[in-house]
């Protein structure tokens, strides 16, 4: 079961990476939405798939 061993070793690193990416993308999304709402208040902001 070498695949299971490698997955169990890699999973914590993947979770850490995912946490870091999601935190970064949330911050980026917030600044992007804020910039959009400041620049263009008349047009609705298109829905962003999360």
C-alpha distance matrix in Angstrom:
0.0 3.8 5.4 5.5 6.6 8.9 10.2 11.1 12.8 14.5 15.7 18.6 19.9 19.9 21.7 24.1 24.8 25.3 27.7 29.6 29.9 31.0 33.5 34.9 35.2 36.9 39.4 39.9 40.4 42.9 44.9 44.9 46.1 48.7 49.9 50.2 52.1 54.5 55.1 55.4 56.3 57.7 54.7 51.8 48.5 46.1 43.1 40.0 36.7 34.4
3.8 0.0 3.8 5.5 5.1 6.2 8.6 10.0 10.7 12.2 14.2 17.0 17.7 17.9 20.2 22.3 22.6 23.6 26.1 27.6 27.9 29.5 31.8 32.9 33.4 35.4 37.7 38.0 38.8 41.4 43.1 43.1 44.6 47.1 48.1 48.5 50.6 52.8 53.3 53.9 54.9 56.4 53.4 50.7 47.3 45.0 42.2 38.9 35.7 33.4
5.4 3.8 0.0 3.8 5.4 5.2 6.1 8.6 9.9 10.4 11.9 15.2 15.8 15.4 17.7 20.1 20.2 20.8 23.5 25.1 25.1 26.5 29.1 30.2 30.4 32.4 34.8 35.0 35.6 38.3 40.1 39.9 41.3 44.0 45.0 45.2 47.3 49.6 50.1 50.5 51.5 52.9 49.9 47.2 43.8 41.4 38.6 35.3 32.1 29.9
5.5 5.5 3.8 0.0 3.8 5.5 5.1 6.1 8.6 9.8 10.4 13.5 15.0 14.7 16.2 18.9 19.6 20.0 22.2 24.3 24.7 25.7 28.1 29.6 29.9 31.5 34.1 34.7 35.1 37.6 39.6 39.7 40.8 43.4 44.7 45.0 46.8 49.2 49.9 50.3 51.1 52.6 49.7 46.8 43.4 41.2 38.2 35.0 31.8 29.3
6.6 5.1 5.4 3.8 0.0 3.8 5.5 5.3 6.3 8.6 10.1 12.5 13.8 14.4 16.2 18.2 19.2 20.2 22.2 23.9 24.7 26.1 28.1 29.5 30.3 32.0 34.2 35.0 35.8 38.1 40.0 40.3 41.7 44.0 45.2 45.8 47.7 49.8 50.6 51.3 52.2 53.9 51.1 48.3 44.8 42.8 39.9 36.6 33.5 30.9
8.9 6.2 5.2 5.5 3.8 0.0 3.8 5.5 5.1 6.0 8.5 11.1 11.4 11.9 14.3 16.1 16.5 17.8 20.2 21.5 22.0 23.7 25.9 26.9 27.7 29.7 31.8 32.2 33.2 35.7 37.4 37.5 39.1 41.5 42.5 43.2 45.2 47.2 47.9 48.6 49.7 51.5 48.6 46.0 42.4 40.4 37.7 34.3 31.3 28.8
10.2 8.6 6.1 5.1 5.5 3.8 0.0 3.8 5.3 5.0 5.8 9.2 10.1 9.7 11.7 14.1 14.6 15.2 17.6 19.4 19.8 21.0 23.4 24.7 25.2 27.0 29.3 29.9 30.6 33.0 34.9 35.0 36.4 38.8 40.0 40.5 42.4 44.6 45.4 45.9 46.8 48.5 45.7 42.9 39.4 37.4 34.5 31.2 28.2 25.5
11.1 10.0 8.6 6.1 5.3 5.5 3.8 0.0 3.8 5.6 5.4 7.6 9.7 10.2 11.3 13.5 14.9 15.6 17.3 19.4 20.4 21.4 23.3 25.1 25.9 27.3 29.5 30.6 31.3 33.4 35.4 35.9 37.2 39.4 40.8 41.5 43.2 45.3 46.4 47.0 47.7 49.6 46.9 44.1 40.6 38.8 35.8 32.5 29.6 26.6
12.8 10.7 9.9 8.6 6.3 5.1 5.3 3.8 0.0 3.8 5.8 6.9 7.9 9.6 11.2 12.5 13.8 15.4 17.0 18.3 19.7 21.3 22.9 24.2 25.5 27.1 29.0 30.0 31.1 33.2 34.9 35.5 37.1 39.1 40.4 41.3 43.2 45.0 46.0 47.0 47.9 49.9 47.3 44.6 41.1 39.4 36.7 33.2 30.6 27.6
14.5 12.2 10.4 9.8 8.6 6.0 5.0 5.6 3.8 0.0 3.8 5.8 5.5 6.2 8.8 10.2 10.7 12.2 14.3 15.5 16.4 18.2 20.1 21.1 22.2 24.1 26.0 26.7 27.9 30.1 31.7 32.2 33.8 36.0 37.1 37.9 39.9 41.8 42.6 43.5 44.6 46.5 43.9 41.3 37.7 36.0 33.4 29.8 27.2 24.4
15.7 14.2 11.9 10.4 10.1 8.5 5.8 5.4 5.8 3.8 0.0 3.8 5.4 5.0 6.1 8.5 9.7 10.3 12.1 14.1 15.0 16.1 18.1 19.7 20.6 22.0 24.2 25.2 26.0 28.1 30.1 30.6 31.9 34.1 35.5 36.2 38.0 40.0 41.0 41.8 42.5 44.5 41.9 39.1 35.6 34.0 31.1 27.7 25.0 21.9
18.6 17.0 15.2 13.5 12.5 11.1 9.2 7.6 6.9 5.8 3.8 0.0 3.8 5.4 5.1 6.1 8.5 9.8 10.5 12.3 14.1 15.2 16.5 18.3 19.8 20.9 22.7 24.2 25.3 27.0 28.9 29.8 31.2 33.0 34.5 35.6 37.2 39.0 40.3 41.3 42.0 44.2 41.9 39.1 35.6 34.3 31.5 28.1 25.8 22.4
19.9 17.7 15.8 15.0 13.8 11.4 10.1 9.7 7.9 5.5 5.4 3.8 0.0 3.8 5.5 5.1 6.1 8.5 9.8 10.6 12.2 14.1 15.3 16.5 18.1 19.9 21.3 22.3 23.8 25.8 27.2 28.1 29.8 31.6 32.8 34.0 35.9 37.5 38.6 39.8 40.7 43.0 40.6 38.1 34.5 33.3 30.8 27.2 25.1 21.9
19.9 17.9 15.4 14.7 14.4 11.9 9.7 10.2 9.6 6.2 5.0 5.4 3.8 0.0 3.8 5.4 5.0 6.0 8.5 9.8 10.3 11.9 14.0 15.1 16.0 17.9 19.9 20.6 21.6 23.9 25.6 26.0 27.6 29.7 30.9 31.8 33.7 35.6 36.5 37.4 38.4 40.4 37.9 35.3 31.7 30.2 27.6 24.0 21.7 18.6
21.7 20.2 17.7 16.2 16.2 14.3 11.7 11.3 11.2 8.8 6.1 5.1 5.5 3.8 0.0 3.8 5.4 5.0 6.1 8.6 9.8 10.4 12.1 14.1 15.1 16.2 18.3 19.7 20.4 22.3 24.3 25.1 26.3 28.3 29.9 30.8 32.3 34.3 35.6 36.4 37.0 39.2 36.8 34.1 30.5 29.3 26.5 23.1 20.8 17.4
24.1 22.3 20.1 18.9 18.2 16.1 14.1 13.5 12.5 10.2 8.5 6.1 5.1 5.4 3.8 0.0 3.8 5.5 5.1 6.2 8.6 10.0 10.6 12.4 14.2 15.4 16.8 18.4 19.8 21.3 23.0 24.2 25.7 27.2 28.7 30.1 31.6 33.2 34.6 35.8 36.6 39.0 36.9 34.3 30.7 29.9 27.4 23.9 22.1 18.7
24.8 22.6 20.2 19.6 19.2 16.5 14.6 14.9 13.8 10.7 9.7 8.5 6.1 5.0 5.4 3.8 0.0 3.8 5.4 5.1 6.1 8.5 9.9 10.5 12.1 14.1 15.5 16.3 17.9 19.9 21.3 22.0 23.9 25.7 26.7 28.0 29.9 31.5 32.5 33.7 34.8 37.1 34.8 32.4 28.8 27.7 25.5 21.8 20.2 17.1
25.3 23.6 20.8 20.0 20.2 17.8 15.2 15.6 15.4 12.2 10.3 9.8 8.5 6.0 5.0 5.5 3.8 0.0 3.8 5.4 5.1 6.0 8.4 9.8 10.3 11.9 14.1 15.0 15.8 18.0 19.8 20.3 21.7 23.9 25.2 26.1 27.8 29.8 30.8 31.7 32.5 34.7 32.3 29.7 26.1 24.9 22.3 18.8 16.9 13.6
27.7 26.1 23.5 22.2 22.2 20.2 17.6 17.3 17.0 14.3 12.1 10.5 9.8 8.5 6.1 5.1 5.4 3.8 0.0 3.8 5.5 5.3 6.1 8.6 9.9 10.5 12.4 14.2 15.1 16.5 18.6 19.7 20.9 22.5 24.3 25.5 26.8 28.6 30.1 31.1 31.7 34.1 32.1 29.4 25.9 25.2 22.7 19.4 17.9 14.3
29.6 27.6 25.1 24.3 23.9 21.5 19.4 19.4 18.3 15.5 14.1 12.3 10.6 9.8 8.6 6.2 5.1 5.4 3.8 0.0 3.8 5.6 5.2 6.2 8.6 10.0 10.9 12.3 14.1 15.6 16.9 18.2 20.0 21.3 22.6 24.2 25.9 27.3 28.6 30.0 30.9 33.5 31.5 29.3 25.6 25.2 23.1 19.7 18.7 15.5
29.9 27.9 25.1 24.7 24.7 22.0 19.8 20.4 19.7 16.4 15.0 14.1 12.2 10.3 9.8 8.6 6.1 5.1 5.5 3.8 0.0 3.8 5.4 5.1 6.0 8.5 9.9 10.3 11.8 14.0 15.3 15.9 17.8 19.7 20.7 21.9 23.9 25.5 26.4 27.6 28.7 31.1 28.8 26.6 22.9 22.1 20.2 16.6 15.6 12.7
31.0 29.5 26.5 25.7 26.1 23.7 21.0 21.4 21.3 18.2 16.1 15.2 14.1 11.9 10.4 10.0 8.5 6.0 5.3 5.6 3.8 0.0 3.8 5.4 5.1 6.0 8.6 9.6 10.1 12.0 14.2 14.8 16.0 18.0 19.6 20.5 22.0 23.9 25.2 26.1 26.8 29.1 26.9 24.3 20.8 20.1 17.8 14.4 13.3 10.0
33.5 31.8 29.1 28.1 28.1 25.9 23.4 23.3 22.9 20.1 18.1 16.5 15.3 14.0 12.1 10.6 9.9 8.4 6.1 5.2 5.4 3.8 0.0 3.8 5.5 5.2 6.4 8.7 9.9 10.7 12.6 14.2 15.4 16.7 18.5 20.0 21.2 22.8 24.4 25.7 26.2 28.9 27.2 24.8 21.3 21.3 19.3 16.2 15.9 12.7
34.9 32.9 30.2 29.6 29.5 26.9 24.7 25.1 24.2 21.1 19.7 18.3 16.5 15.1 14.1 12.4 10.5 9.8 8.6 6.2 5.1 5.4 3.8 0.0 3.8 5.5 5.2 6.2 8.5 10.0 10.8 12.2 14.2 15.4 16.5 18.2 20.0 21.2 22.4 24.0 25.1 27.8 26.0 24.1 20.4 20.5 19.0 15.8 15.9 13.3
35.2 33.4 30.4 29.9 30.3 27.7 25.2 25.9 25.5 22.2 20.6 19.8 18.1 16.0 15.1 14.2 12.1 10.3 9.9 8.6 6.0 5.1 5.5 3.8 0.0 3.8 5.4 4.9 5.8 8.4 9.8 10.1 11.8 13.9 14.9 15.9 17.9 19.6 20.5 21.7 22.7 25.1 23.0 20.9 17.2 16.9 15.4 12.0 12.2 9.9
36.9 35.4 32.4 31.5 32.0 29.7 27.0 27.3 27.1 24.1 22.0 20.9 19.9 17.9 16.2 15.4 14.1 11.9 10.5 10.0 8.5 6.0 5.2 5.5 3.8 0.0 3.8 5.4 5.0 6.1 8.7 9.7 10.4 12.1 14.1 15.1 16.3 18.2 19.8 20.7 21.2 23.8 22.0 19.6 16.2 16.4 14.6 11.8 12.3 9.7
39.4 37.7 34.8 34.1 34.2 31.8 29.3 29.5 29.0 26.0 24.2 22.7 21.3 19.9 18.3 16.8 15.5 14.1 12.4 10.9 9.9 8.6 6.4 5.2 5.4 3.8 0.0 3.8 5.4 5.1 6.3 8.6 10.0 10.6 12.3 14.2 15.4 16.6 18.3 19.9 20.6 23.5 22.2 20.3 17.0 17.8 16.7 14.2 15.4 13.2
39.9 38.0 35.0 34.7 35.0 32.2 29.9 30.6 30.0 26.7 25.2 24.2 22.3 20.6 19.7 18.4 16.3 15.0 14.2 12.3 10.3 9.6 8.7 6.2 4.9 5.4 3.8 0.0 3.8 5.4 5.3 6.0 8.5 9.8 10.5 12.2 14.2 15.3 16.3 17.9 19.2 22.0 20.3 18.8 15.2 15.8 15.3 12.5 14.1 12.7
40.4 38.8 35.6 35.1 35.8 33.2 30.6 31.3 31.1 27.9 26.0 25.3 23.8 21.6 20.4 19.8 17.9 15.8 15.1 14.1 11.8 10.1 9.9 8.5 5.8 5.0 5.4 3.8 0.0 3.8 5.5 5.0 6.0 8.4 9.7 10.4 12.1 14.1 15.2 16.1 16.9 19.4 17.5 15.5 12.0 12.5 11.7 9.2 11.1 10.0
42.9 41.4 38.3 37.6 38.1 35.7 33.0 33.4 33.2 30.1 28.1 27.0 25.8 23.9 22.3 21.3 19.9 18.0 16.5 15.6 14.0 12.0 10.7 10.0 8.4 6.1 5.1 5.4 3.8 0.0 3.8 5.4 5.2 6.1 8.5 9.9 10.6 12.2 14.2 15.3 15.6 18.6 17.4 15.5 12.4 13.9 13.3 11.6 13.9 12.6
44.9 43.1 40.1 39.6 40.0 37.4 34.9 35.4 34.9 31.7 30.1 28.9 27.2 25.6 24.3 23.0 21.3 19.8 18.6 16.9 15.3 14.2 12.6 10.8 9.8 8.7 6.3 5.3 5.5 3.8 0.0 3.8 5.5 5.0 6.0 8.5 9.9 10.5 12.1 14.0 15.0 18.2 17.3 16.2 13.2 15.0 15.3 13.7 16.3 15.5
44.9 43.1 39.9 39.7 40.3 37.5 35.0 35.9 35.5 32.2 30.6 29.8 28.1 26.0 25.1 24.2 22.0 20.3 19.7 18.2 15.9 14.8 14.2 12.2 10.1 9.7 8.6 6.0 5.0 5.4 3.8 0.0 3.8 5.4 5.1 6.1 8.6 9.9 10.5 11.9 13.4 16.1 14.6 13.6 10.4 11.9 12.6 11.1 14.1 14.1
46.1 44.6 41.3 40.8 41.7 39.1 36.4 37.2 37.1 33.8 31.9 31.2 29.8 27.6 26.3 25.7 23.9 21.7 20.9 20.0 17.8 16.0 15.4 14.2 11.8 10.4 10.0 8.5 6.0 5.2 5.5 3.8 0.0 3.8 5.4 5.0 6.1 8.5 9.8 10.4 10.9 13.6 12.3 10.8 7.8 10.0 10.6 10.1 13.3 13.6
48.7 47.1 44.0 43.4 44.0 41.5 38.8 39.4 39.1 36.0 34.1 33.0 31.6 29.7 28.3 27.2 25.7 23.9 22.5 21.3 19.7 18.0 16.7 15.4 13.9 12.1 10.6 9.8 8.4 6.1 5.0 5.4 3.8 0.0 3.8 5.4 5.2 6.2 8.6 10.0 10.3 13.7 13.4 12.6 10.4 13.2 14.1 13.8 17.0 17.0
49.9 48.1 45.0 44.7 45.2 42.5 40.0 40.8 40.4 37.1 35.5 34.5 32.8 30.9 29.9 28.7 26.7 25.2 24.3 22.6 20.7 19.6 18.5 16.5 14.9 14.1 12.3 10.5 9.7 8.5 6.0 5.1 5.4 3.8 0.0 3.8 5.5 5.2 6.1 8.4 10.1 13.3 12.9 12.9 10.8 13.5 15.2 14.8 18.2 18.6
50.2 48.5 45.2 45.0 45.8 43.2 40.5 41.5 41.3 37.9 36.2 35.6 34.0 31.8 30.8 30.1 28.0 26.1 25.5 24.2 21.9 20.5 20.0 18.2 15.9 15.1 14.2 12.2 10.4 9.9 8.5 6.1 5.0 5.4 3.8 0.0 3.8 5.4 5.2 5.8 7.6 10.2 9.2 9.3 7.4 10.2 12.5 12.8 16.4 17.5
52.1 50.6 47.3 46.8 47.7 45.2 42.4 43.2 43.2 39.9 38.0 37.2 35.9 33.7 32.3 31.6 29.9 27.8 26.8 25.9 23.9 22.0 21.2 20.0 17.9 16.3 15.4 14.2 12.1 10.6 9.9 8.6 6.1 5.2 5.5 3.8 0.0 3.8 5.6 5.4 5.2 8.6 8.7 8.6 7.7 11.3 13.3 14.3 17.9 18.8
54.5 52.8 49.6 49.2 49.8 47.2 44.6 45.3 45.0 41.8 40.0 39.0 37.5 35.6 34.3 33.2 31.5 29.8 28.6 27.3 25.5 23.9 22.8 21.2 19.6 18.2 16.6 15.3 14.1 12.2 10.5 9.9 8.5 6.2 5.2 5.4 3.8 0.0 3.8 5.8 6.4 10.0 11.0 11.9 11.3 14.8 16.9 17.6 21.2 22.0
55.1 53.3 50.1 49.9 50.6 47.9 45.4 46.4 46.0 42.6 41.0 40.3 38.6 36.5 35.6 34.6 32.5 30.8 30.1 28.6 26.4 25.2 24.4 22.4 20.5 19.8 18.3 16.3 15.2 14.2 12.1 10.5 9.8 8.6 6.1 5.2 5.6 3.8 0.0 3.8 6.5 9.2 9.8 11.6 11.1 14.2 17.0 17.7 21.4 22.7
55.4 53.9 50.5 50.3 51.3 48.6 45.9 47.0 47.0 43.5 41.8 41.3 39.8 37.4 36.4 35.8 33.7 31.7 31.1 30.0 27.6 26.1 25.7 24.0 21.7 20.7 19.9 17.9 16.1 15.3 14.0 11.9 10.4 10.0 8.4 5.8 5.4 5.8 3.8 0.0 3.8 5.6 6.1 8.4 8.8 12.1 15.1 16.6 20.4 22.1
56.3 54.9 51.5 51.1 52.2 49.7 46.8 47.7 47.9 44.6 42.5 42.0 40.7 38.4 37.0 36.6 34.8 32.5 31.7 30.9 28.7 26.8 26.2 25.1 22.7 21.2 20.6 19.2 16.9 15.6 15.0 13.4 10.9 10.3 10.1 7.6 5.2 6.4 6.5 3.8 0.0 3.8 5.8 7.4 8.8 12.4 15.1 17.1 20.8 22.3
57.7 56.4 52.9 52.6 53.9 51.5 48.5 49.6 49.9 46.5 44.5 44.2 43.0 40.4 39.2 39.0 37.1 34.7 34.1 33.5 31.1 29.1 28.9 27.8 25.1 23.8 23.5 22.0 19.4 18.6 18.2 16.1 13.6 13.7 13.3 10.2 8.6 10.0 9.2 5.6 3.8 0.0 3.8 6.5 9.3 12.3 15.3 17.8 21.4 23.5
54.7 53.4 49.9 49.7 51.1 48.6 45.7 46.9 47.3 43.9 41.9 41.9 40.6 37.9 36.8 36.9 34.8 32.3 32.1 31.5 28.8 26.9 27.2 26.0 23.0 22.0 22.2 20.3 17.5 17.4 17.3 14.6 12.3 13.4 12.9 9.2 8.7 11.0 9.8 6.1 5.8 3.8 0.0 3.8 6.4 8.8 12.1 14.7 18.3 20.7
51.8 50.7 47.2 46.8 48.3 46.0 42.9 44.1 44.6 41.3 39.1 39.1 38.1 35.3 34.1 34.3 32.4 29.7 29.4 29.3 26.6 24.3 24.8 24.1 20.9 19.6 20.3 18.8 15.5 15.5 16.2 13.6 10.8 12.6 12.9 9.3 8.6 11.9 11.6 8.4 7.4 6.5 3.8 0.0 3.8 6.2 8.9 11.9 15.3 17.6
48.5 47.3 43.8 43.4 44.8 42.4 39.4 40.6 41.1 37.7 35.6 35.6 34.5 31.7 30.5 30.7 28.8 26.1 25.9 25.6 22.9 20.8 21.3 20.4 17.2 16.2 17.0 15.2 12.0 12.4 13.2 10.4 7.8 10.4 10.8 7.4 7.7 11.3 11.1 8.8 8.8 9.3 6.4 3.8 0.0 3.8 6.4 8.6 12.2 14.4
46.1 45.0 41.4 41.2 42.8 40.4 37.4 38.8 39.4 36.0 34.0 34.3 33.3 30.2 29.3 29.9 27.7 24.9 25.2 25.2 22.1 20.1 21.3 20.5 16.9 16.4 17.8 15.8 12.5 13.9 15.0 11.9 10.0 13.2 13.5 10.2 11.3 14.8 14.2 12.1 12.4 12.3 8.8 6.2 3.8 0.0 3.8 6.3 9.6 12.4
43.1 42.2 38.6 38.2 39.9 37.7 34.5 35.8 36.7 33.4 31.1 31.5 30.8 27.6 26.5 27.4 25.5 22.3 22.7 23.1 20.2 17.8 19.3 19.0 15.4 14.6 16.7 15.3 11.7 13.3 15.3 12.6 10.6 14.1 15.2 12.5 13.3 16.9 17.0 15.1 15.1 15.3 12.1 8.9 6.4 3.8 0.0 3.8 6.5 9.2
40.0 38.9 35.3 35.0 36.6 34.3 31.2 32.5 33.2 29.8 27.7 28.1 27.2 24.0 23.1 23.9 21.8 18.8 19.4 19.7 16.6 14.4 16.2 15.8 12.0 11.8 14.2 12.5 9.2 11.6 13.7 11.1 10.1 13.8 14.8 12.8 14.3 17.6 17.7 16.6 17.1 17.8 14.7 11.9 8.6 6.3 3.8 0.0 3.8 6.2
36.7 35.7 32.1 31.8 33.5 31.3 28.2 29.6 30.6 27.2 25.0 25.8 25.1 21.7 20.8 22.1 20.2 16.9 17.9 18.7 15.6 13.3 15.9 15.9 12.2 12.3 15.4 14.1 11.1 13.9 16.3 14.1 13.3 17.0 18.2 16.4 17.9 21.2 21.4 20.4 20.8 21.4 18.3 15.3 12.2 9.6 6.5 3.8 0.0 3.8
34.4 33.4 29.9 29.3 30.9 28.8 25.5 26.6 27.6 24.4 21.9 22.4 21.9 18.6 17.4 18.7 17.1 13.6 14.3 15.5 12.7 10.0 12.7 13.3 9.9 9.7 13.2 12.7 10.0 12.6 15.5 14.1 13.6 17.0 18.6 17.5 18.8 22.0 22.7 22.1 22.3 23.5 20.7 17.6 14.4 12.4 9.2 6.2 3.8 0.0
